Amino acid sequence: MDDKQLNKLTFDQQGLIPAIIQDADTAEVLTLAYMNKEALNKTLETGETWFFSRKRQELWHKGETSGNRQLVKDIRFDCDADSLLVTVGPLGPACHTGNRSCFHHPLEHRDTPDQMGLSELATLISQRRDEAKEGSYTTYLFEEGIDKILKKVGEETSEVIIGAKNNNHVEMVWEIADLTYHTLVLMELMGVSTSDIKQELAKRHAAKEVSTND
């Protein structure tokens, strides 16, 4: 962001601008914080997020004490130039409670086909683990533990194989969806995130590209 772009920004009467922090891999909103000009300049200089604490009235470097730093990938401002969107590679939870996102208290949630992607489903599964819901199958799986979850993953894998042998498209879609869901439950239990998988696949692709070019 050059000086011309910086001069377009509008800071409030306290000299602050809100910054929405978003996971670059999953698009999950991690937190909403505030930056003054010094915090923004430090963010640009260091490539890590810096904020201004309205409560403590001081500058702070995210992850300085916890180690949960945020590596900046991209910074954009909105059409009114009075708020920022900062996409980052998080090196740990964004919230001081240990949650990945500060936005972990559900107020309203509606499951609709167009918004239930892998990241959204993984987030919902995590919520069911953190806040047990009576009658929830996901909550039931976490209560039963690793053996029950592994059994379900094994069963759904077998069902996928059977669907493939039957050459049944509808059956395959159904069973792969079941396997995906139970795999995400297992990942949540074992502390493996969708971004971990994306990073591993990216590393393999990069290694393959290097090998091909050698």
C-alpha positions in Angstrom: 0.0 0.0 0.0 1.7 3.2 -1.2 1.4 6.7 0.4 -1.3 7.7 -2.1 -3.5 4.8 -1.0 -2.8 5.4 2.7 -3.9 9.0 2.3 -7.3 7.8 1.1 -8.0 6.2 4.5 -10.4 7.8 6.9 -9.6 7.4 10.6 -12.3 8.3 13.3 -12.1 11.1 15.8 -9.9 8.9 18.0 -7.5 8.3 15.2 -8.6 4.7 14.7 -9.8 2.5 11.8 -11.5 -0.9 12.3 -9.7 -3.8 10.9 -11.4 -7.1 10.1 -8.9 -10.0 10.3 -9.7 -13.0 8.1 -8.0 -16.3 7.6 -6.4 -16.3 4.1 -7.0 -20.1 3.7 -10.5 -20.6 5.0 -11.9 -17.0 4.7 -13.1 -17.4 8.4 -13.3 -14.0 10.2 -10.9 -14.3 13.1 -11.4 -11.0 14.9 -12.3 -7.3 14.7 -9.6 -4.9 16.0 -8.6 -1.3 15.6 -5.5 0.3 14.1 -4.2 3.8 14.4 -1.7 5.1 11.8 1.3 3.8 13.8 -0.2 0.3 14.1 -1.0 0.3 10.4 2.5 1.4 9.5 4.1 -1.3 11.8 1.8 -3.9 10.2 3.0 -2.8 6.7 6.7 -2.7 7.8 6.8 -6.0 9.7 4.3 -8.1 7.7 2.5 -9.0 11.0 -0.6 -7.5 12.6 -0.3 -4.6 15.0 -3.3 -3.0 16.7 -4.2 -0.2 19.1 -5.9 -1.3 22.3 -8.8 1.1 23.1 -9.0 -0.4 26.6 -5.3 0.0 27.4 -4.7 2.9 25.1 -1.5 1.4 23.8 -0.1 -0.2 20.7 0.1 -4.0 20.7 1.7 -6.7 18.5 -0.6 -9.7 18.0 1.1 -12.8 19.4 4.0 -11.0 21.1 3.4 -12.9 24.3 1.3 -15.8 23.2 3.2 -16.6 20.0 -0.1 -16.6 18.1 1.1 -14.2 15.5 -0.7 -13.3 12.2 1.3 -13.1 9.0 -0.2 -10.6 6.7 -1.1 -11.8 3.2 -3.3 -8.9 1.9 -4.7 -5.6 3.1 -7.7 -3.9 1.4 -10.0 -1.0 2.3 -13.7 -0.7 1.7 -15.6 1.7 -0.7 -15.8 4.4 2.0 -12.1 4.0 2.9 -13.1 3.8 6.6 -12.4 0.1 7.4 -9.8 -2.5 6.5 -9.9 -6.1 5.6 -6.7 -7.9 6.5 -6.2 -11.5 5.3 -3.6 -13.4 7.3 -1.9 -16.7 7.9 -2.6 -17.3 11.6 0.1 -19.0 13.6 -2.4 -20.0 16.3 -5.8 -19.1 17.8 -6.9 -15.5 17.2 -8.9 -15.3 20.5 -7.5 -15.0 24.0 -9.8 -17.8 25.0 -8.0 -20.2 22.8 -10.6 -20.4 20.1 -9.6 -20.0 16.5 -11.9 -17.0 16.1 -13.2 -14.4 18.4 -16.6 -15.0 16.8 -17.4 -18.3 18.5 -20.7 -17.4 20.3 -23.6 -18.5 18.1 -26.6 -16.2 17.9 -28.3 -17.5 14.8 -27.3 -20.2 12.4 -29.2 -21.5 9.4 -27.9 -24.4 7.4 -28.5 -23.7 3.7 -27.0 -25.7 0.8 -25.2 -22.7 -0.7 -23.3 -21.8 2.5 -22.4 -25.3 3.9 -18.9 -25.7 2.4 -16.1 -27.6 4.0 -14.9 -24.6 6.1 -18.5 -23.8 7.3 -19.1 -27.4 8.2 -15.8 -27.6 10.0 -16.7 -24.5 12.0 -20.1 -25.9 12.9 -18.5 -29.2 14.1 -16.1 -27.2 16.2 -19.0 -25.3 17.8 -20.8 -28.6 18.6 -17.6 -29.8 20.4 -17.2 -26.5 22.3 -20.9 -26.1 23.2 -22.7 -29.4 23.4 -26.2 -29.3 21.9 -28.8 -31.8 23.1 -30.0 -34.1 20.3 -27.0 -33.2 18.1 -25.5 -36.2 16.3 -22.1 -34.4 16.3 -22.3 -33.8 20.0 -23.1 -37.5 20.4 -20.0 -38.5 18.4 -17.7 -36.4 20.6 -19.2 -37.8 23.7 -18.7 -41.3 22.5 -15.0 -40.6 21.7 -12.3 -41.7 19.3 -13.4 -45.4 18.9 -16.9 -44.5 17.8 -15.7 -41.9 15.4 -13.1 -44.2 13.9 -15.7 -46.9 13.5 -18.0 -44.5 11.6 -15.1 -43.4 9.3 -14.4 -47.0 8.5 -18.1 -47.8 7.9 -18.5 -44.8 5.6 -15.3 -45.7 3.7 -16.8 -49.1 3.0 -20.0 -47.5 1.8 -18.1 -45.3 -0.6 -16.4 -48.4 -2.1 -19.8 -50.2 -2.4 -21.3 -47.1 -4.1 -18.4 -47.0 -6.6 -18.7 -50.7 -7.4 -22.5 -50.2 -8.0 -21.6 -47.3 -10.4 -24.4 -45.3 -8.7 -23.8 -41.5 -8.9 -26.5 -40.6 -6.4 -25.2 -43.2 -3.9 -21.7 -42.0 -4.3 -22.5 -38.4 -3.6 -24.4 -39.4 -0.5 -21.7 -41.7 0.9 -18.8 -39.4 0.1 -20.7 -36.6 1.9 -21.1 -38.9 4.9 -17.4 -39.9 4.8 -16.4 -36.2 4.5 -18.5 -35.2 7.5 -17.2 -38.0 9.7 -13.6 -37.3 8.6 -14.1 -33.6 9.6 -15.3 -34.8 13.0 -12.2 -36.9 13.4 -10.0 -34.0 12.3 -11.6 -31.7 14.9 -11.0 -34.3 17.6 -7.3 -34.7 16.6 -6.7 -31.0 16.2 -6.3 -31.1 12.4 -7.7 -28.2 10.5 -8.8 -27.8 6.9 -6.0 -25.3 6.4 -3.5 -27.9 7.6 -4.7 -30.2 4.8 -4.5 -27.3 2.3 -1.0 -26.5 3.3 0.1 -30.1 3.1 -1.4 -30.4 -0.4 0.3 -27.1 -1.4 3.7 -28.4 -0.2 3.3 -31.6 -2.2 2.3 -29.7 -5.3 5.3 -27.4 -4.9 7.6 -30.3 -4.4 6.2 -32.0 -7.5 6.7 -28.8 -9.5 10.4 -28.6 -8.4 10.9 -32.2 -9.2 9.4 -31.8 -12.7 11.6 -28.7 -13.4 14.8 -30.4 -12.3 
